[in-house]
Amino acid sequence: MKKTLFWLLVLGFLVYAGIQFGMPYYRYLAFKSDTKEIAKIAVEFKNEDEIKDKVFERAQELKIPIGREDIEISRTPKYVRIRTSWFEVVDILGIYQKTLTFAVDSKE
């Protein structure tokens, strides 16, 4: 009985830790994909501020900790480039903390 309880606790901890590390990576991959799509349709926007607003809106929806000023937009007749970066601290029960750094650089 004690052995089963121990393994259930270990399994529960592993699931918890996996979710704590997995969510920042999920947000990163979703945001990276979204910025690539926004860059593709950027010809529809009149200026860089509209592109930045769209990117910032998506970041807020995904709860990515960036400010509007952290988003860089470069636009030429041939391409649109969206760049930003951020970090998130993963805390596992106050015992272990890990800082994860993410960067997005989409050019279409």
C-alpha positions as CSV (number, residue, x, y, z in Angstrom):
1,M,0.0,0.0,0.0
2,K,2.8,2.4,0.9
3,K,4.7,1.6,-2.2
4,T,1.7,2.3,-4.4
5,L,1.1,5.6,-2.7
6,F,4.7,6.5,-3.2
7,W,4.6,5.8,-6.9
8,L,1.3,7.7,-7.3
9,L,3.0,10.7,-5.6
10,V,6.0,10.4,-7.9
11,L,3.8,10.1,-11.0
12,G,1.7,13.1,-9.8
13,F,4.9,15.2,-9.3
14,L,6.2,14.3,-12.7
15,V,2.9,15.3,-14.3
16,Y,2.9,18.6,-12.4
17,A,6.5,19.3,-13.4
18,G,5.7,18.4,-17.0
19,I,2.8,20.8,-17.1
20,Q,4.9,23.6,-15.5
21,F,7.6,23.2,-18.2
22,G,5.3,22.4,-21.0
23,M,3.0,25.5,-20.9
24,P,5.8,28.0,-21.6
25,Y,7.0,26.0,-24.6
26,Y,3.4,25.6,-25.8
27,R,2.9,29.4,-25.6
28,Y,6.2,30.0,-27.4
29,L,5.4,27.6,-30.3
30,A,1.8,29.0,-30.7
31,F,3.1,32.6,-30.6
32,K,5.9,31.8,-33.1
33,S,3.4,30.3,-35.5
34,D,1.0,33.3,-35.1
35,T,3.7,35.8,-35.7
36,K,4.7,34.0,-38.9
37,E,1.0,34.2,-40.1
38,I,0.8,37.9,-39.2
39,A,4.0,38.5,-41.1
40,K,2.5,36.8,-44.1
41,I,-0.6,38.9,-44.1
42,A,1.2,42.1,-43.2
43,V,0.5,43.7,-46.6
44,E,-3.1,44.2,-45.4
45,F,-1.9,46.5,-42.6
46,K,-1.2,50.2,-43.4
47,N,1.8,50.7,-41.1
48,E,4.1,49.0,-38.6
49,D,2.0,50.1,-35.6
50,E,-1.0,48.1,-36.8
51,I,1.2,45.0,-37.2
52,K,2.7,45.6,-33.7
53,D,-0.9,46.0,-32.3
54,K,-1.9,42.6,-33.8
55,V,1.2,40.9,-32.5
56,F,0.8,42.4,-29.0
57,E,-2.9,41.4,-28.9
58,R,-1.9,37.8,-29.6
59,A,0.8,37.9,-27.0
60,Q,-1.7,39.1,-24.4
61,E,-4.1,36.3,-25.4
62,L,-1.4,33.8,-24.8
63,K,-0.3,35.5,-21.6
64,I,3.2,36.1,-22.9
65,P,5.1,38.6,-20.7
66,I,6.1,41.2,-23.2
67,G,5.3,44.8,-23.6
68,R,4.3,46.6,-26.9
69,E,7.7,48.3,-26.8
70,D,9.4,44.8,-26.8
71,I,8.1,44.1,-30.3
72,E,10.3,45.1,-33.3
73,I,8.8,45.4,-36.8
74,S,10.9,45.9,-39.9
75,R,9.1,46.4,-43.2
76,T,10.5,46.6,-46.7
77,P,8.7,46.0,-50.0
78,K,10.0,42.4,-50.1
79,Y,9.4,41.3,-46.5
80,V,8.1,42.0,-43.0
81,R,10.2,40.9,-40.0
82,I,8.8,40.5,-36.5
83,R,11.2,40.1,-33.6
84,T,10.7,39.9,-29.9
85,S,12.1,38.0,-26.9
86,W,11.1,37.3,-23.3
87,F,11.8,35.0,-20.4
88,E,9.6,33.0,-18.0
89,V,10.6,31.5,-14.7
90,V,9.3,28.0,-14.0
91,D,9.0,27.3,-10.3
92,I,8.5,23.8,-9.1
93,L,7.0,23.9,-5.6
94,G,9.5,26.5,-4.5
95,I,12.3,23.9,-4.6
96,Y,13.6,24.4,-8.2
97,Q,13.5,27.5,-10.4
98,K,14.5,27.6,-14.0
99,T,14.6,30.6,-16.2
100,L,13.5,29.8,-19.8
101,T,14.4,32.4,-22.5
102,F,12.4,32.6,-25.7
103,A,13.0,34.6,-28.9
104,V,10.8,34.9,-32.0
105,D,12.2,36.1,-35.3
106,S,9.6,35.8,-38.1
107,K,10.5,37.0,-41.6
108,E,8.0,36.6,-44.5
